[in-house]
């Protein structure tokens, strides 16, 4: 099976070489606050994300159903699962969806049904009903809150040129790096 040829990276959206200056979908002088807002705008209300955790140099990756609010990432898991044991012993995790890569710290917030206001449970029912209906066990499901520490976002300009945003949540800084060369 032969693949269609892709246009060279330094071409405009019509595949022709152009000498237009790159126009980012975001201003290169973007503030940290605007970059965080962009991240959560891209994530929306819910996503299935790949979660990586490790214990004793043994790394595991699995998908988790996530909700996003209060500038944090939330998912639930059974308190008896291997990933839960890993998270309790080593809270450093990484999550990934599409072009968003998050490094952060996971914290056990207790049983899902004990969350004040039950915001996660309500959001899970609304946005992830099938998962909620299949995998909810009130007596063993715990809520995990991930506080982002460092985030890398891949994005493209209006002309299709790639760039990256690097967000440091502790220093509250953002850096924009052009990937494609003009």
N, C-alpha and C positions, 0 to 999 in steps of 0.2 A: 504494500500500500504506500503510495507516494503522498507526502505531505505538501500542502500548499506553501510556497515560499513566503516568508514573512518579510515585510519591508525592513531595510536597515534601521537601526535605532535612531539615527540622526535625521529622520525624515518627518515631514509633517503628517497629519492624519490621512492625507491622500497618498502617502507613500513616496512623495517627491522630496528631494533635498530642498531644504529651505534655509534662509538665513534670518528668519524671524527670531527675535529675542524670546526666551522662555517666559511665559506668563504663568505663574503659579496659581492654583486654585485658592491658595492662601498667600497673604503677604509674607515675604521673607522676614519681615520685622514683626512677625506674629508674637503676641505676648504669651507667657506661660498659661494664663487663664484661658485665653482663646484656644490654645493648643489642647488643653484638657477638655474644653467644651467640644472641640472638633473630634477628639477621640471618642467621647461618649455619644456624640451625634452619629458617628460612623457605626458604633456598636448598637445603637437603638435601645430597645427595652429588654431584649433577650437574644441570646445566641447559644448555639452549641459550640463550646470551645474545647480545644485540646488542653488538658492539664498535665503538666509534668511535675513529678515530685520524686524525692529520693531519700533513701536511708542507707547508711553504711555503703555509700558508693554504688548502690543499686538503684537505677532510675526506672520509673514506670511512667507511661503516658496513657491517658484514657480520656474519652470525651465526657464532659459534664454540661448540664443544662444550666446556664447562668442568667441571672438578672442583674441589672445595673441601676443603682441609685445611691445618692449621697456620695458620689465620686468613689464608689467602691464596687467590687464585683462579688456577687453572692451565688453560692450553689449549695445544694444539700447532698448529703451522703449518709449511708448507714454507719452508725458508730462502730459496727463490727467488721467493716471492710478493711482490706490491706491498705488502701490509700489513706484511710483515716488514721491508722496506726503510723503511717509514714508522716502525715501532716502533723500529728501530735509530737512526734520525735524531732522532726525537721520542718519547721513552718515555711522555709524558703521554697517558693513555687514559681512556675512559669506557666502562662496561659497564652494561647494563640488562636486567633481567628482571622482568616484572610491575611491582610497586610498589617495586622495589629499584633504586636508581641509584647506581653506584659510580664515583668518580673516583680514579685511582691511577696508579702508575708501573709500567711493564712492563719486565721484565728477561729477557734471553735466558739460559737456563740450560744451553744446549748441546743436543746431540742427545738425544731422548727416551730412547733405549736406553742412554745414558750416565748417567742419573740414579742416584745411589746408592740402592740398595734397589728401584729401578724401581717406585716407588709409583704414579706417574702411569700408566705403561703397564699395570699390573695393574688399577687402577681403571677405566681407559678400556676395557679388555677386558671387565670385569665389567658396567659401567653403560652403556657406549656401544658395544656390540659391533658394530652395523651400521656405524657411522662408522669404528670401528677397522678393521674388515674391508675397507672400501672405500678408505679414504684413508691407510693407513699405508705409509710408505716409510722404512725404517730409516735409509737413508743421507742423507736430506734433511730429515726431520721434527725440528724443534727444539721444546723445551719453553719456554713463556713463563710467567713467574710475575708476577702482578699484586699489588702491595702496595697495599691500599686506603689512601687518604689522607682522603677525605671521602665519606660515604654518606648518602643520604636514603632513608628507608623510609616508604612510605605504608601505613597500617594502619587498622583500624576497631575501634571499641569493640564490646562485646557487643550494644549496641543499634543498631549500624550507623552510628555517627557516625565520620567520618574524622578521623584525626590523623596527624602526621608525627613521625618520629624523625630527628634530625640527629646523625650521629656524626663527630667529628673524631678521626681515628686518631693524628694527631701530638700534639695537646693532650690526648688521652685524655679527651674530654668528650662528653656527650650532652645534647641539648636536645629536649624534647617540646613540640610545638605542636599545639593543637587547631585543626582546620580548620573544622569545622561550628560554627555559632553556635547556642547553645541558645535 
